[in-house]
Amino acid sequence: MTGFYKGTFWKQLRSACLRRDRLCTTPGCNERAVVADHIIPRSKGGTDTLGNLRGLCIRHHNQRRQGNEPRMKGCSSDGTPHDPTHWWRT
């Protein structure tokens, strides 16, 4: 953890994100959001803005840290359902 995450700016940004996203933003998850996650990581040029943050529960945050993008069960990595008869596909 870098010093950035201990600073006032980050604490205020994190707080704003978690006020906005009270529940985990992973589709189908209804757990409380406890982590302000960078959608595009800082290490890959992601910005420290509210638009680049999303609230995640600890399970989905840990899943993402392990290299697995959180997604709804039964969906591909882009979020489309595997089931060809799903109403999203019609």
DOMI-904066 format. One record per residue (C-alpha): x, y, z; residue in three letters. Coordinates in steps of 0.001 Angstrom, whole numbers. Each point is the difference from the previous one (the first is absolute). Example, Ala and Ser with C-alpha at 12.3 -4.5 7.8 and 13.67 -1.06 7.14 Angstrom:
% DOMI-904066
+---------+---------+---------+---------+
:       X :       Y :       Z : residuo :
+---------+---------+---------+---------+
:   12300 :   -4500 :    7800 :     ALA :
:    1370 :    3440 :    -660 :     SER :
+---------+---------+---------+---------+
***
This chain:
% DOMI-904066
+---------+---------+---------+---------+
:       X :       Y :       Z : residuo :
+---------+---------+---------+---------+
:       0 :       0 :       0 :     MET :
:    1468 :    3321 :   -1038 :     THR :
:    -150 :    3235 :    1959 :     GLY :
:   -2695 :    1193 :   -2413 :     PHE :
:   -2571 :   -2252 :    1658 :     TYR :
:     713 :    1566 :    3404 :     LYS :
:    -581 :    3564 :   -1180 :     GLY :
:   -3015 :    2259 :     425 :     THR :
:    -767 :     158 :   -3734 :     PHE :
:    -356 :   -3790 :    -271 :     TRP :
:   -2023 :    -292 :    3197 :     LYS :
:   -2495 :    2593 :   -1277 :     GLN :
:    -182 :   -1631 :   -3446 :     LEU :
:    -481 :   -3460 :    1532 :     ARG :
:   -2726 :    1328 :    2272 :     SER :
:   -1825 :    1613 :   -2953 :     ALA :
:     200 :   -3263 :   -1968 :     CYS :
:   -1396 :   -2087 :    2844 :     LEU :
:   -2801 :    2514 :     629 :     ARG :
:    -942 :    -285 :   -3673 :     ARG :
:     441 :   -3786 :    -251 :     ASP :
:   -1420 :   -1335 :    3233 :     ARG :
:    -244 :   -3512 :   -1452 :     LEU :
:    2597 :   -1914 :   -2015 :     CYS :
:    -238 :    1024 :   -3656 :     THR :
:     597 :   -3554 :   -1252 :     THR :
:   -3250 :   -1069 :   -1706 :     PRO :
:   -2036 :   -2341 :    2188 :     GLY :
:    1934 :     781 :    3188 :     CYS :
:   -1904 :    1652 :    2830 :     ASN :
:    2845 :     168 :    2513 :     GLU :
:    1001 :    3301 :    1563 :     ARG :
:    2754 :    1825 :   -1908 :     ALA :
:    3063 :     482 :    2205 :     VAL :
:    2759 :     592 :   -2586 :     VAL :
:     319 :    2927 :   -2414 :     ALA :
:    1534 :   -1808 :   -2973 :     ASP :
:    1715 :    1689 :   -2953 :     HIS :
:   -1739 :   -1255 :   -3164 :     ILE :
:    3161 :     722 :   -1973 :     ILE :
:    2794 :    -578 :    2502 :     PRO :
:    2347 :    2854 :     842 :     ARG :
:    2888 :   -2213 :   -1140 :     SER :
:   -1540 :     -56 :   -3491 :     LYS :
:    -640 :    3727 :    -232 :     GLY :
:   -3355 :     119 :    1776 :     GLY :
:   -1009 :    3300 :    1519 :     THR :
:    -801 :     830 :    3589 :     ASP :
:   -3512 :    1213 :    -785 :     THR :
:   -3439 :   -1071 :    1136 :     LEU :
:    -745 :   -1050 :   -3586 :     GLY :
:    2811 :   -2562 :     138 :     ASN :
:   -1100 :   -1504 :    3299 :     LEU :
:   -2613 :   -2580 :     893 :     ARG :
:   -1063 :   -1470 :    3299 :     GLY :
:     713 :   -3700 :     473 :     LEU :
:    -601 :   -2459 :    2810 :     CYS :
:    3125 :   -1605 :    1436 :     ILE :
:    -640 :   -3308 :   -1831 :     ARG :
:    -158 :    1616 :   -3432 :     HIS :
:    2930 :    2289 :     764 :     HIS :
:    2125 :   -2999 :     978 :     ASN :
:   -1147 :   -1819 :   -3130 :     GLN :
:    1148 :    2951 :   -2117 :     ARG :
:    3353 :     193 :    1791 :     ARG :
:     566 :   -3633 :    -957 :     GLN :
:    -425 :     945 :   -3661 :     GLY :
:   -3626 :   -1052 :    -440 :     ASN :
:   -2312 :    2833 :    -972 :     GLU :
:   -3192 :    -268 :    2100 :     PRO :
:   -3064 :    -876 :   -2038 :     ARG :
:   -3383 :   -1555 :     383 :     MET :
:     -44 :   -3795 :     102 :     LYS :
:    -873 :   -1451 :   -3408 :     GLY :
:    1433 :    2933 :   -1958 :     CYS :
:    3094 :     336 :   -2153 :     SER :
:    2762 :    2483 :     801 :     SER :
:   -1790 :    2738 :   -1980 :     ASP :
:   -3184 :    -521 :    2042 :     GLY :
:   -2119 :   -1765 :   -2618 :     THR :
:   -1910 :   -3087 :    1127 :     PRO :
:    1304 :   -3413 :   -1058 :     HIS :
:   -3590 :   -1181 :    -517 :     ASP :
:    -961 :     700 :   -3650 :     PRO :
:   -3686 :     188 :     998 :     THR :
:     525 :    2692 :    2653 :     HIS :
:   -2271 :    3023 :    -555 :     TRP :
:    3034 :    2313 :    -398 :     TRP :
:     830 :   -1834 :   -3207 :     ARG :
:   -3465 :     332 :   -1555 :     THR :
+---------+---------+---------+---------+
***
